[in-house]
Amino acid sequence: MATAGQVIKCKAAVAWEPRKPLSIEEVDVAPPKAHEVRIKVVATGVCHTDCEYLYEAGTGMKLRPFPLVLGHEAAGIVESVGPQVTQFAPGNFY
């Protein structure tokens, strides 16, 4: 695809701190490194684990550092692949 090897911009739901509203922001996404795949996301959702990190942080749950980009359960098209990726190719649907 035309953006392979380049930093791209995309929109993301960003949690800047626990129990605060998400902020839809434009973020930079680096090209994939070894063993990484970059996906052009077509659809995504925020799962219960994302919600726990956002709303249960500090209540005994192991914390992840903020800011967090939520919505890791996604479907899309492989945009580019990093070195040593052998089972995915640009244009594949996942």
PyMOL commands that set and color helices and strands:
alter all, ss='L'
color gray80, all
select helices_A, chain A and resi 48-55
alter helices_A, ss='H'
color red, helices_A
select strands_A, chain A and resi 8-15+23-29+37-45+68-70+73-81
alter strands_A, ss='S'
color yellow, strands_A
deselect
rebuild
show_as cartoon
